[in-house]
Amino acid sequence: MMAEDGIRLTEEEQKRRRSRSVALGLVLGAIVVLFFWVTIAKLGANVFKRPL
């Protein structure tokens, strides 16, 4: 199989796929940050003052 075989995307399709990937990454990152802050809020601020 040669390197030239496979699906060829147009420039517009490549840009659309790239922007979709970036948007998905940002949404997933926002969900992670949201879960982190909700967890900290549920634990309370005193979680940082405990002895290690």
Biopython code that builds the backbone (N, CA, C, O; Angstrom):
import numpy as np
from Bio.PDB.StructureBuilder import StructureBuilder

atoms = [
    (1, "MET", "N", (0.846, -1.172, 0.000)),
    (1, "MET", "CA", (0.000, 0.000, 0.000)),
    (1, "MET", "C", (0.891, 1.235, 0.000)),
    (1, "MET", "O", (1.844, 1.317, 0.775)),
    (2, "MET", "N", (0.590, 2.172, -0.847)),
    (2, "MET", "CA", (1.404, 3.370, -0.989)),
    (2, "MET", "C", (0.899, 4.462, -0.049)),
    (2, "MET", "O", (-0.229, 4.400, 0.440)),
    (3, "ALA", "N", (1.735, 5.446, 0.193)),
    (3, "ALA", "CA", (1.365, 6.556, 1.067)),
    (3, "ALA", "C", (0.265, 7.411, 0.452)),
    (3, "ALA", "O", (-0.425, 8.140, 1.165)),
    (4, "GLU", "N", (0.097, 7.330, -0.859)),
    (4, "GLU", "CA", (-0.902, 8.149, -1.538)),
    (4, "GLU", "C", (-2.303, 7.559, -1.435)),
    (4, "GLU", "O", (-3.278, 8.241, -1.750)),
    (5, "ASP", "N", (-2.424, 6.317, -1.006)),
    (5, "ASP", "CA", (-3.736, 5.693, -0.857)),
    (5, "ASP", "C", (-4.453, 6.270, 0.367)),
    (5, "ASP", "O", (-3.811, 6.722, 1.315)),
    (6, "GLY", "N", (-5.774, 6.251, 0.337)),
    (6, "GLY", "CA", (-6.547, 6.708, 1.483)),
    (6, "GLY", "C", (-7.511, 7.801, 1.099)),
    (6, "GLY", "O", (-7.686, 8.125, -0.076)),
    (7, "ILE", "N", (-8.131, 8.363, 2.115)),
    (7, "ILE", "CA", (-9.138, 9.395, 1.906)),
    (7, "ILE", "C", (-8.451, 10.753, 1.808)),
    (7, "ILE", "O", (-7.589, 11.091, 2.619)),
    (8, "ARG", "N", (-8.844, 11.508, 0.815)),
    (8, "ARG", "CA", (-8.321, 12.865, 0.636)),
    (8, "ARG", "C", (-9.382, 13.864, 1.061)),
    (8, "ARG", "O", (-10.502, 13.836, 0.550)),
    (9, "LEU", "N", (-9.047, 14.733, 1.977)),
    (9, "LEU", "CA", (-9.974, 15.766, 2.423)),
    (9, "LEU", "C", (-9.628, 17.085, 1.746)),
    (9, "LEU", "O", (-8.460, 17.393, 1.508)),
    (10, "THR", "N", (-10.657, 17.848, 1.443)),
    (10, "THR", "CA", (-10.410, 19.179, 0.883)),
    (10, "THR", "C", (-9.943, 20.098, 2.003)),
    (10, "THR", "O", (-10.039, 19.750, 3.180)),
    (11, "GLU", "N", (-9.442, 21.260, 1.641)),
    (11, "GLU", "CA", (-8.988, 22.230, 2.643)),
    (11, "GLU", "C", (-10.129, 22.619, 3.582)),
    (11, "GLU", "O", (-9.927, 22.767, 4.787)),
    (12, "GLU", "N", (-11.323, 22.782, 3.023)),
    (12, "GLU", "CA", (-12.478, 23.156, 3.842)),
    (12, "GLU", "C", (-12.816, 22.054, 4.843)),
    (12, "GLU", "O", (-13.124, 22.339, 6.000)),
    (13, "GLU", "N", (-12.759, 20.801, 4.404)),
    (13, "GLU", "CA", (-13.044, 19.688, 5.306)),
    (13, "GLU", "C", (-11.986, 19.575, 6.400)),
    (13, "GLU", "O", (-12.303, 19.262, 7.547)),
    (14, "GLN", "N", (-10.732, 19.830, 6.043)),
    (14, "GLN", "CA", (-9.653, 19.783, 7.036)),
    (14, "GLN", "C", (-9.848, 20.869, 8.087)),
    (14, "GLN", "O", (-9.671, 20.622, 9.280)),
    (15, "LYS", "N", (-10.215, 22.077, 7.645)),
    (15, "LYS", "CA", (-10.438, 23.179, 8.586)),
    (15, "LYS", "C", (-11.623, 22.882, 9.486)),
    (15, "LYS", "O", (-11.577, 23.151, 10.686)),
    (16, "ARG", "N", (-12.700, 22.320, 8.906)),
    (16, "ARG", "CA", (-13.883, 21.985, 9.685)),
    (16, "ARG", "C", (-13.551, 20.921, 10.725)),
    (16, "ARG", "O", (-13.974, 21.025, 11.876)),
    (17, "ARG", "N", (-12.797, 19.900, 10.326)),
    (17, "ARG", "CA", (-12.426, 18.829, 11.257)),
    (17, "ARG", "C", (-11.521, 19.367, 12.364)),
    (17, "ARG", "O", (-11.676, 18.996, 13.528)),
    (18, "ARG", "N", (-10.582, 20.234, 12.008)),
    (18, "ARG", "CA", (-9.671, 20.808, 12.998)),
    (18, "ARG", "C", (-10.437, 21.676, 13.995)),
    (18, "ARG", "O", (-10.194, 21.599, 15.199)),
    (19, "SER", "N", (-11.362, 22.501, 13.498)),
    (19, "SER", "CA", (-12.118, 23.368, 14.402)),
    (19, "SER", "C", (-13.038, 22.540, 15.296)),
    (19, "SER", "O", (-13.249, 22.893, 16.456)),
    (20, "ARG", "N", (-13.581, 21.456, 14.778)),
    (20, "ARG", "CA", (-14.417, 20.563, 15.587)),
    (20, "ARG", "C", (-13.571, 19.914, 16.678)),
    (20, "ARG", "O", (-14.026, 19.780, 17.814)),
    (21, "SER", "N", (-12.353, 19.514, 16.349)),
    (21, "SER", "CA", (-11.473, 18.894, 17.341)),
    (21, "SER", "C", (-11.095, 19.889, 18.435)),
    (21, "SER", "O", (-11.059, 19.537, 19.614)),
    (22, "VAL", "N", (-10.818, 21.113, 18.047)),
    (22, "VAL", "CA", (-10.472, 22.142, 19.031)),
    (22, "VAL", "C", (-11.663, 22.414, 19.933)),
    (22, "VAL", "O", (-11.511, 22.525, 21.149)),
    (23, "ALA", "N", (-12.846, 22.521, 19.346)),
    (23, "ALA", "CA", (-14.052, 22.773, 20.143)),
    (23, "ALA", "C", (-14.298, 21.628, 21.117)),
    (23, "ALA", "O", (-14.626, 21.869, 22.279)),
    (24, "LEU", "N", (-14.147, 20.394, 20.667)),
    (24, "LEU", "CA", (-14.337, 19.244, 21.537)),
    (24, "LEU", "C", (-13.319, 19.247, 22.676)),
    (24, "LEU", "O", (-13.664, 18.948, 23.819)),
    (25, "GLY", "N", (-12.077, 19.580, 22.370)),
    (25, "GLY", "CA", (-11.048, 19.658, 23.409)),
    (25, "GLY", "C", (-11.352, 20.721, 24.445)),
    (25, "GLY", "O", (-11.149, 20.505, 25.639)),
    (26, "LEU", "N", (-11.841, 21.874, 23.993)),
    (26, "LEU", "CA", (-12.191, 22.951, 24.928)),
    (26, "LEU", "C", (-13.372, 22.552, 25.812)),
    (26, "LEU", "O", (-13.376, 22.844, 27.008)),
    (27, "VAL", "N", (-14.356, 21.896, 25.241)),
    (27, "VAL", "CA", (-15.513, 21.452, 26.031)),
    (27, "VAL", "C", (-15.080, 20.424, 27.067)),
    (27, "VAL", "O", (-15.500, 20.499, 28.222)),
    (28, "LEU", "N", (-14.248, 19.468, 26.673)),
    (28, "LEU", "CA", (-13.779, 18.467, 27.631)),
    (28, "LEU", "C", (-12.942, 19.099, 28.735)),
    (28, "LEU", "O", (-13.055, 18.720, 29.901)),
    (29, "GLY", "N", (-12.101, 20.064, 28.367)),
    (29, "GLY", "CA", (-11.308, 20.782, 29.365)),
    (29, "GLY", "C", (-12.191, 21.545, 30.337)),
    (29, "GLY", "O", (-11.924, 21.559, 31.539)),
    (30, "ALA", "N", (-13.245, 22.181, 29.825)),
    (30, "ALA", "CA", (-14.168, 22.917, 30.687)),
    (30, "ALA", "C", (-14.895, 21.975, 31.646)),
    (30, "ALA", "O", (-15.128, 22.332, 32.800)),
    (31, "ILE", "N", (-15.253, 20.785, 31.186)),
    (31, "ILE", "CA", (-15.922, 19.803, 32.051)),
    (31, "ILE", "C", (-14.984, 19.354, 33.168)),
    (31, "ILE", "O", (-15.406, 19.207, 34.315)),
    (32, "VAL", "N", (-13.717, 19.138, 32.835)),
    (32, "VAL", "CA", (-12.741, 18.734, 33.858)),
    (32, "VAL", "C", (-12.596, 19.821, 34.912)),
    (32, "VAL", "O", (-12.592, 19.532, 36.109)),
    (33, "VAL", "N", (-12.477, 21.074, 34.470)),
    (33, "VAL", "CA", (-12.342, 22.187, 35.410)),
    (33, "VAL", "C", (-13.605, 22.319, 36.257)),
    (33, "VAL", "O", (-13.523, 22.557, 37.462)),
    (34, "LEU", "N", (-14.765, 22.166, 35.636)),
    (34, "LEU", "CA", (-16.026, 22.244, 36.374)),
    (34, "LEU", "C", (-16.102, 21.164, 37.449)),
    (34, "LEU", "O", (-16.473, 21.454, 38.586)),
    (35, "PHE", "N", (-15.756, 19.918, 37.104)),
    (35, "PHE", "CA", (-15.767, 18.840, 38.088)),
    (35, "PHE", "C", (-14.786, 19.122, 39.225)),
    (35, "PHE", "O", (-15.086, 18.848, 40.387)),
    (36, "PHE", "N", (-13.625, 19.664, 38.897)),
    (36, "PHE", "CA", (-12.636, 19.994, 39.923)),
    (36, "PHE", "C", (-13.212, 21.008, 40.902)),
    (36, "PHE", "O", (-13.146, 20.818, 42.116)),
    (37, "TRP", "N", (-13.780, 22.097, 40.361)),
    (37, "TRP", "CA", (-14.297, 23.152, 41.245)),
    (37, "TRP", "C", (-15.516, 22.692, 42.037)),
    (37, "TRP", "O", (-15.684, 23.095, 43.188)),
    (38, "VAL", "N", (-16.357, 21.869, 41.454)),
    (38, "VAL", "CA", (-17.503, 21.329, 42.202)),
    (38, "VAL", "C", (-17.009, 20.435, 43.333)),
    (38, "VAL", "O", (-17.559, 20.471, 44.434)),
    (39, "THR", "N", (-15.992, 19.644, 43.078)),
    (39, "THR", "CA", (-15.429, 18.783, 44.122)),
    (39, "THR", "C", (-14.846, 19.615, 45.251)),
    (39, "THR", "O", (-15.083, 19.315, 46.422)),
    (40, "ILE", "N", (-14.085, 20.658, 44.922)),
    (40, "ILE", "CA", (-13.509, 21.535, 45.950)),
    (40, "ILE", "C", (-14.629, 22.223, 46.732)),
    (40, "ILE", "O", (-14.544, 22.347, 47.953)),
    (41, "ALA", "N", (-15.662, 22.666, 46.045)),
    (41, "ALA", "CA", (-16.775, 23.335, 46.721)),
    (41, "ALA", "C", (-17.492, 22.380, 47.670)),
    (41, "ALA", "O", (-17.894, 22.785, 48.760)),
    (42, "LYS", "N", (-17.657, 21.124, 47.274)),
    (42, "LYS", "CA", (-18.334, 20.149, 48.150)),
    (42, "LYS", "C", (-17.466, 19.796, 49.358)),
    (42, "LYS", "O", (-17.985, 19.590, 50.456)),
    (43, "LEU", "N", (-16.162, 19.727, 49.163)),
    (43, "LEU", "CA", (-15.276, 19.404, 50.285)),
    (43, "LEU", "C", (-15.155, 20.571, 51.254)),
    (43, "LEU", "O", (-14.956, 20.367, 52.451)),
    (44, "GLY", "N", (-15.272, 21.773, 50.751)),
    (44, "GLY", "CA", (-15.149, 22.962, 51.588)),
    (44, "GLY", "C", (-13.734, 23.502, 51.561)),
    (44, "GLY", "O", (-12.801, 22.824, 51.132)),
    (45, "ALA", "N", (-13.590, 24.713, 52.019)),
    (45, "ALA", "CA", (-12.297, 25.395, 51.981)),
    (45, "ALA", "C", (-11.317, 24.818, 52.998)),
    (45, "ALA", "O", (-10.107, 24.981, 52.841)),
    (46, "ASN", "N", (-11.814, 24.149, 54.036)),
    (46, "ASN", "CA", (-10.936, 23.613, 55.085)),
    (46, "ASN", "C", (-10.101, 22.440, 54.613)),
    (46, "ASN", "O", (-9.198, 22.007, 55.329)),
    (47, "VAL", "N", (-10.370, 21.920, 53.443)),
    (47, "VAL", "CA", (-9.589, 20.797, 52.941)),
    (47, "VAL", "C", (-8.125, 21.188, 52.741)),
    (47, "VAL", "O", (-7.242, 20.332, 52.794)),
    (48, "PHE", "N", (-7.864, 22.472, 52.511)),
    (48, "PHE", "CA", (-6.491, 22.942, 52.318)),
    (48, "PHE", "C", (-5.762, 23.166, 53.647)),
    (48, "PHE", "O", (-4.542, 23.335, 53.653)),
    (49, "LYS", "N", (-6.489, 23.169, 54.773)),
    (49, "LYS", "CA", (-5.891, 23.466, 56.061)),
    (49, "LYS", "C", (-5.596, 22.215, 56.886)),
    (49, "LYS", "O", (-5.208, 22.328, 58.049)),
    (50, "ARG", "N", (-5.769, 21.046, 56.318)),
    (50, "ARG", "CA", (-5.559, 19.827, 57.081)),
    (50, "ARG", "C", (-4.069, 19.499, 57.190)),
    (50, "ARG", "O", (-3.300, 19.854, 56.297)),
    (51, "PRO", "N", (-3.656, 18.844, 58.244)),
    (51, "PRO", "CA", (-2.238, 18.448, 58.377)),
    (51, "PRO", "C", (-1.927, 17.307, 57.400)),
    (51, "PRO", "O", (-2.763, 16.440, 57.144)),
    (52, "LEU", "N", (-0.726, 17.333, 56.875)),
    (52, "LEU", "CA", (-0.328, 16.281, 55.923)),
    (52, "LEU", "C", (0.425, 15.165, 56.602)),
    (52, "LEU", "O", (0.830, 14.205, 55.947)),
]
sb = StructureBuilder()
sb.init_structure("model")
sb.init_model(0)
sb.init_chain("A")
sb.init_seg("    ")
for serial, (resi, resn, name, xyz) in enumerate(atoms, 1):
    if name == "N":
        sb.init_residue(resn, " ", resi, " ")
    sb.init_atom(name, np.array(xyz, "f"), 0.0, 1.0, " ", f" {name:<3s}", serial, name[0])
structure = sb.get_structure()
